[in-house]
């Protein structure tokens, strides 16, 4: 069993990107990646401070993402859970608080580090920063920080931690953790990245499997309806307008 350190985790994250055709200077299309990996992913609002959950069985991988968190944090949670499902050598189940970088829980810390490298590869970050800011005496501007977080789809705190890890922060950037939405708007960006979605949705074949179990009489109608309601679908009140015209 390999004892992971930060450098090994960076190598694993870069290999993971290459394995699934994601270049080191591109943002991740999370829905596409999750479908490619066949990870059944449920997005739903969760109470408490849990960011998500991962479950690995012999034949299936499952992920739960808390939509009470901002979109940027949801993305970081996905990267965190991917570590548990595809990189951690012995894994079955974990409720997670992604982004804590808590060294007292080694696997949770590893998952945070892996997610940071996966979502924000160093080569991709460097390509987005003006040379004048990379030069000796230069300083990463707020405009560049916002551009980076918008490009990679991460929170302000996540990109600042990553830039600090690379060694690109040369002064106290704590002031940039305040008025995040306001600063994004002032630079012409949407605030969607910084807001919670509070919605239930699914990536994967959850609905297909639930309907299949019901059709095969493996579960009752009430159980099927309950499963679908859990992902925000009220089968009894779909109110769908059909168009019967043939193409």
C-alpha positions in Angstrom: 0.0 0.0 0.0 1.4 3.4 -1.0 1.5 6.1 1.6 0.3 9.1 -0.3 2.1 12.5 0.1 1.1 15.8 -1.7 3.4 15.1 -4.6 2.1 11.7 -5.3 -1.5 13.0 -5.0 -0.6 15.7 -7.6 0.8 13.0 -9.9 -2.4 10.9 -9.4 -4.6 13.9 -10.1 -2.8 14.7 -13.3 -2.9 11.1 -14.4 -6.7 11.1 -13.7 -7.1 14.1 -16.0 -5.2 12.5 -18.8 -6.9 9.2 -18.4 -10.3 10.8 -19.1 -9.1 13.2 -21.8 -9.0 16.4 -19.8 -6.0 18.6 -20.6 -4.0 20.3 -17.8 -5.3 23.7 -18.9 -9.0 23.0 -19.1 -11.8 23.3 -16.6 -13.7 20.0 -15.8 -17.1 19.3 -17.2 -18.3 17.6 -14.0 -21.5 16.1 -15.4 -19.7 14.7 -18.4 -17.0 13.2 -16.2 -19.4 11.7 -13.8 -21.3 10.1 -16.6 -18.1 8.8 -18.1 -17.1 7.3 -14.8 -20.6 5.9 -14.3 -20.9 7.4 -10.8 -24.5 7.7 -9.7 -24.6 11.2 -8.4 -27.4 12.7 -6.4 -27.5 16.4 -5.8 -29.8 17.4 -2.9 -30.0 19.9 0.0 -28.6 18.3 3.2 -28.9 19.6 6.7 -25.8 20.0 8.8 -22.3 20.9 7.6 -21.7 17.8 5.5 -20.6 18.6 2.0 -21.3 15.1 0.6 -20.9 11.4 0.8 -19.3 8.6 -1.2 -20.2 4.9 -1.3 -18.4 2.2 -3.1 -19.7 -1.3 -3.6 -18.5 -4.2 -5.7 -20.4 -3.1 -8.8 -21.4 0.5 -8.2 -20.1 4.0 -7.2 -22.4 6.4 -5.6 -21.9 10.1 -4.7 -24.1 12.6 -2.8 -23.5 16.3 -3.1 -25.0 18.9 -0.8 -26.7 21.6 -2.8 -27.0 23.9 0.2 -23.3 24.7 -0.5 -22.2 27.1 -3.3 -21.7 25.7 -6.8 -17.9 26.2 -6.4 -17.9 24.2 -3.2 -20.1 21.5 -4.8 -17.4 21.1 -7.5 -14.7 20.8 -4.9 -16.8 18.1 -3.1 -17.0 16.1 -6.3 -13.3 16.1 -6.7 -13.0 15.1 -3.0 -15.4 12.2 -3.5 -13.6 11.1 -6.6 -10.5 10.5 -4.5 -12.4 8.2 -2.2 -14.0 6.3 -5.1 -11.1 6.0 -7.5 -7.8 6.7 -5.7 -8.0 5.6 -2.1 -6.8 2.1 -1.9 -9.3 0.7 0.7 -12.7 2.4 0.7 -16.3 1.7 1.2 -18.2 4.6 2.7 -17.5 8.2 4.0 -19.6 11.2 5.0 -17.4 14.2 4.1 -16.8 17.8 5.1 -14.7 18.7 2.0 -12.3 21.6 2.1 -11.3 21.4 5.8 -7.7 20.2 5.0 -7.7 18.4 8.3 -4.4 16.5 8.7 -5.9 14.6 11.7 -8.0 12.6 9.3 -5.4 11.4 6.7 -7.8 10.2 4.0 -10.0 13.3 4.3 -6.9 15.5 4.0 -5.7 13.4 1.0 -9.1 13.8 -0.6 -9.0 17.6 -0.2 -5.4 17.8 -1.6 -6.4 15.5 -4.6 -9.4 17.7 -5.3 -7.3 20.8 -5.3 -4.8 19.4 -7.7 -7.5 17.8 -9.9 -9.7 21.0 -10.3 -6.8 23.5 -10.4 -3.7 22.0 -12.1 -0.6 24.2 -11.7 0.1 24.3 -15.4 -3.4 25.5 -16.2 -3.2 28.1 -13.5 0.1 29.5 -14.8 -1.3 29.8 -18.3 -4.1 32.1 -17.0 -1.8 34.5 -15.1 -0.3 37.5 -16.9 3.5 37.4 -17.2 3.8 40.7 -15.4 2.1 39.2 -12.3 4.4 36.1 -12.4 7.6 38.2 -12.7 9.8 39.0 -9.7 8.1 41.8 -7.8 4.8 41.0 -9.4 1.6 40.3 -7.5 -1.5 38.3 -8.4 -4.3 40.8 -8.9 -7.8 40.4 -7.7 -8.9 40.5 -11.4 -6.7 37.4 -12.0 -8.0 35.6 -8.9 -11.6 36.1 -10.0 -10.7 35.0 -13.6 -9.1 31.8 -12.2 -12.0 30.9 -9.9 -14.5 31.5 -12.7 -12.5 29.5 -15.2 -11.9 26.5 -13.0 -15.3 26.7 -11.3 -14.1 26.9 -7.7 -14.7 29.0 -4.7 -12.6 32.1 -3.7 -11.1 30.2 -0.7 -10.2 27.2 -2.9 -8.3 29.2 -5.5 -6.5 31.2 -2.8 -5.4 28.1 -1.0 -4.2 26.6 -4.3 -2.2 29.7 -5.3 -0.6 29.8 -1.9 0.4 26.1 -2.2 2.0 26.9 -5.5 3.8 29.8 -3.9 2.2 32.6 -6.0 0.8 34.6 -3.1 3.3 37.1 -1.9 1.2 39.1 0.4 -1.8 38.8 2.7 -4.8 38.0 0.6 -7.3 37.6 3.4 -9.0 40.9 2.3 -10.0 39.1 -0.9 -12.1 36.6 1.0 -14.6 39.4 1.8 -17.3 40.8 -0.5 -16.7 37.9 -2.9 -20.0 38.3 -4.9 -19.6 42.1 -5.0 -16.0 41.8 -6.4 -17.2 39.3 -9.1 -20.0 41.6 -10.2 -17.6 44.6 -10.4 -15.4 42.6 -12.7 -18.3 41.6 -15.0 -18.9 38.0 -13.8 -22.1 36.2 -12.7 -22.4 35.3 -9.0 -23.9 31.8 -9.8 -20.6 30.1 -8.8 -20.8 31.6 -5.3 -24.4 30.7 -4.6 -26.2 27.5 -3.4 -28.5 25.8 -5.8 -30.7 24.1 -3.1 -32.1 21.8 -5.8 -32.4 18.0 -6.2 -31.2 16.4 -9.4 -29.4 13.2 -10.5 -26.5 12.4 -12.8 -26.7 8.7 -13.8 -29.3 6.0 -14.1 -31.0 6.4 -10.7 -34.4 6.9 -12.2 -33.9 4.0 -14.7 -32.9 1.6 -12.0 -35.8 2.7 -9.8 -38.4 2.2 -12.6 -36.8 -1.1 -13.5 -37.1 -2.4 -10.0 -40.8 -1.3 -9.9 -41.6 -2.8 -13.3 -40.0 -6.1 -12.1 -42.1 -5.9 -8.9 -38.9 -5.8 -6.8 -40.2 -2.7 -5.0 -43.7 -1.5 -4.3 -45.3 1.5 -6.0 -45.1 3.6 -2.9 -41.4 2.8 -2.6 -40.8 3.7 -6.2 -42.7 7.0 -5.8 -40.7 7.7 -2.6 -37.4 7.1 -4.4 -38.3 9.4 -7.2 -39.6 12.1 -4.8 -36.2 12.0 -3.1 -34.7 13.4 -6.3 -37.3 16.0 -6.7 -39.7 14.1 -9.1 -43.3 13.8 -8.2 -44.5 11.1 -10.6 -48.1 11.5 -9.6 -48.1 15.2 -10.5 -45.8 15.5 -13.5 -48.1 17.9 -15.4 -46.3 17.2 -18.7 -47.8 18.6 -21.9 -47.4 16.0 -24.6 -47.0 17.0 -28.3 -48.6 14.2 -30.3 -47.6 15.6 -33.7 -45.3 13.3 -35.7 -42.0 14.6 -37.0 
